[in-house]
Amino acid sequence: MAVVRAALRRAPGRQAVVIVPGGARLLRREVDFAVLRRCVATQGVTVALVSHDPRVRGLARQYGLPVSGSIARAQKKVRSLTEKSRAKGPGGERSSRKRWQRKRVRRGWEDSLLLLILMLGATLVGAAGMFVVWPRATVSLVPAGGLLEQDVDIVADPAIELVHEEAAEIPARLIRREIKGHSQVSTLAREDAPDARATGEVVFVNRTNGAVEVPSGTIVVTSAGTTVKFATLEKVTLSAALGSVARAKIEALDPGPSGNAGSFLVNHVANAALALKVRVANEQPTEGGSVKQVGVVTAADKERLRGMLLQQLHQEAYARLESELAPQEFLPVESISVLVLDETYDHLLGEATDILGMTMRVRAQGIAFELSQARKVARTMLERAVPAGHAFQSGVFHAEVLRVGMVVPETDLEEQAPRAQLTMKARGRSEATITPGRVIPLVQGKSKLDAVAELQANLLLKERPLVSVEPDWWDRVPWLPFRIRVIVNSEQA
């Protein structure tokens, strides 16, 4: 501070600019400014400080010392303070006093005129307030609305992961499972089929002098026409005498009426060695061979069974795939397809049977997606159809799936999964956009009848607007916008 005081004493023209660097510790305390202020006062020096430090600038203002951010402004401030100080000298003070007195006389009548104008303006504003500010108007409107309805085509694609609203595409998930099933149907065609076997009795005659044993199951046949085979049902022994006889029960090997042979037609022993020892003949006709009506497998039976089993597996596939859905997912039944991997019938074509069975193994697949995403895309598409000057009513929207089609790739590759093409019916409402900013300029300062006519001519309204003014005996809408209340009642409400 001693250096500063010495520099101020040598300042040319009693003017000085004190620059306080940012890193200096000088002039950071109140005591430094007190010393500087006393030095300035005792030596009659005009001083301005240059500093960007907030503390220095605050202390300078506190002690009445001018402070600037640049040297040029500080020098200008010093010169200005010096000129004011000189003007307040003995002669300068008298000259200034005279100028002030002349100015005071000249402004006296100007102040009176201004006061008169202000009083007149206040009177006019008060009178206008009785007619403009005090009345209050209320305008009630019901905007016109309309029904929006549109069919929206949306693609549910398992190959994408995000919703593409512009392309109307939503992500989907392909579910695949293998299912095995079995079913039976009754054959419809009927035909005669052999039923019971014919039975009878034959007589064996010994052609030798020794005993001959004819075992059970010996085959004897007819010798005329179609050969019919019979088997003995018991063992018999012919005594050792030429011409001895023995009787045995026989039964036809094949069922049906073909075994009903006439008398003496069963006359040959099939066993050549035994035929040399005995002769055979049936003295009475064989009988009991019969037929019955049985079912037979036809191509129509197979086709009917196959279609029924496919339908059964399709229903089972829907239940199986639906059980694997996430809480927000939707599985259209139209998206489910069934591919037959193998199928087996338990009877051949033309085979006699009353019941035809079939086992089938299939691969079922379906496309699941979030219905909320489909509704979101449908809503976006419907909002684009809102007419100009209208706004979409967010509280009135409904979308339902009308139909679902499948886009199946030509090759059965995993990276080329099928896609679902669904059509949704989107319904909503739009309403004319009416804001207070459009209503107020149409009714300001107009009578109630003119205001109603103006509103009907320029706005899309469902019904006649209501315009009321308070007090009741006043028939004109105020000019001031803040005295006009606009109520827009939605048609939906």
Number of C-alpha atoms within 10 A of each C-alpha: 13 9 7 11 15 11 13 23 16 12 15 10 9 16 19 22 19 16 16 17 12 11 7 8 9 13 18 15 12 14 10 13 21 14 14 21 16 11 18 18 10 8 12 13 20 23 25 24 25 22 20 15 14 9 12 22 19 12 19 22 11 12 13 10 18 18 25 18 14 13 17 12 15 23 19 13 19 21 17 12 17 17 10 11 13 12 15 13 11 9 10 13 13 13 13 12 11 11 10 12 10 10 11 11 10 11 11 10 11 11 11 11 12 11 12 12 12 12 12 12 12 12 12 11 13 13 12 12 12 10 13 18 17 13 21 22 24 16 23 15 25 22 22 18 21 15 11 17 16 16 17 22 20 21 22 25 24 21 16 13 12 12 18 13 17 9 11 18 21 24 20 24 21 16 17 17 13 14 18 15 15 17 16 17 17 15 22 15 17 15 11 14 16 16 17 18 22 24 22 22 18 23 19 24 21 25 20 17 14 14 15 21 16 18 13 15 14 17 18 24 20 22 15 10 7 9 13 19 21 27 18 23 16 14 15 18 17 23 18 14 15 16 15 19 18 17 19 19 17 24 24 28 15 17 19 21 19 19 27 20 21 14 14 18 21 28 20 19 24 15 11 9 9 14 14 12 20 23 17 22 21 22 16 15 18 26 20 18 21 18 17 12 14 17 20 24 22 18 11 13 18 21 11 14 22 22 11 15 20 21 13 14 22 21 13 16 25 20 12 15 19 18 9 11 15 11 7 11 17 16 20 18 17 15 21 20 17 20 13 14 12 11 14 12 17 10 16 14 13 12 12 21 17 16 16 23 17 18 16 19 19 21 17 22 21 24 27 28 23 18 16 13 19 27 21 16 24 27 22 15 19 22 18 9 13 20 14 8 12 18 16 23 17 11 9 12 17 14 21 15 17 12 13 17 14 17 13 12 12 8 9 10 9 7 10 13 17 23 23 23 18 20 19 22 18 23 18 21 22 24 24 23 17 21 11 14 10 13 21 23 13 18 26 18 17 17 17 20 13 15 24 18 15 15 22 16 11 11 18 19 19 16 12 13 17 16 22 18 19 15 11 9 7 16 18 24 28 25 20 15 17 11 18 22 16 18 16 15 11 15 19 13 5
